[in-house]
Amino acid sequence: MCGIVGYTGPNPALNRVIEGLRRLEYRGYDSAGVALVTKPGEPLFISKKAGKLANLESVLTSDLESAKSGIG
């Protein structure tokens, strides 16, 4: 089973998207990924990892916290 979560707004998107994915994780995730708009007009930041959500979280850096829109 899969699930998708997204956020756009004035607050950092990364934390909200990760929290949404965490709530969906127990539905049977075997992989997770995010796409974030870090700066308008620039390419999306995209990262995906097989396994638990923690595998994805381990490669995300604090400079991504400025993103205001994202999907996971």
C-alpha positions as CSV (number, residue, x, y, z in Angstrom):
1,M,0.0,0.0,0.0
2,C,1.3,3.5,-0.6
3,G,0.5,7.0,0.5
4,I,1.4,10.5,-0.6
5,V,1.7,13.6,1.5
6,G,2.4,17.2,0.5
7,Y,2.8,20.7,2.0
8,T,3.0,24.2,0.7
9,G,2.9,27.2,3.0
10,P,4.9,29.6,5.2
11,N,6.5,27.0,7.4
12,P,9.4,24.6,6.5
13,A,8.0,21.8,4.3
14,L,10.5,19.1,5.1
15,N,9.4,18.6,8.7
16,R,5.8,18.4,7.7
17,V,6.4,16.0,4.9
18,I,8.5,13.7,7.0
19,E,5.9,13.7,9.8
20,G,3.3,12.8,7.2
21,L,5.4,10.0,5.9
22,R,6.0,8.8,9.4
23,R,2.3,8.5,10.0
24,L,1.9,6.5,6.8
25,E,5.0,4.3,7.4
26,Y,3.1,1.6,9.3
27,R,0.9,1.0,6.3
28,G,3.6,-1.1,4.7
29,Y,6.3,1.2,3.3
30,D,9.4,-0.4,1.9
31,S,10.8,2.8,0.5
32,A,10.3,6.6,0.8
33,G,11.2,9.7,-1.1
34,V,10.8,13.5,-1.1
35,A,10.8,16.2,-3.7
36,L,11.3,19.8,-2.4
37,V,11.2,23.2,-3.9
38,T,14.3,24.7,-2.3
39,K,14.4,27.9,-4.4
40,P,11.8,29.0,-6.9
41,G,12.9,28.6,-10.5
42,E,15.6,26.0,-9.6
43,P,15.3,22.2,-10.1
44,L,13.5,20.2,-7.4
45,F,15.6,18.5,-4.8
46,I,14.7,14.8,-5.0
47,S,15.9,12.0,-2.8
48,K,14.6,8.4,-2.4
49,K,15.7,5.4,-0.4
50,A,14.7,1.8,-0.1
51,G,13.8,0.5,3.4
52,K,12.5,2.4,6.4
53,L,11.9,6.1,6.5
54,A,15.0,6.5,8.7
55,N,17.1,5.6,5.7
56,L,15.8,8.6,3.9
57,E,16.1,10.9,6.9
58,S,19.7,10.0,7.3
59,V,20.6,11.7,4.0
60,L,18.5,14.9,4.4
61,T,20.5,17.9,5.4
62,S,19.5,21.0,7.4
63,D,19.9,23.3,4.4
64,L,16.7,21.8,3.0
65,E,14.7,23.3,5.9
66,S,14.3,26.5,3.9
67,A,12.0,24.7,1.4
68,K,8.4,25.9,1.7
69,S,6.8,23.3,-0.6
70,G,7.3,19.5,-0.8
71,I,5.8,16.1,-1.5
72,G,6.7,12.7,-0.2
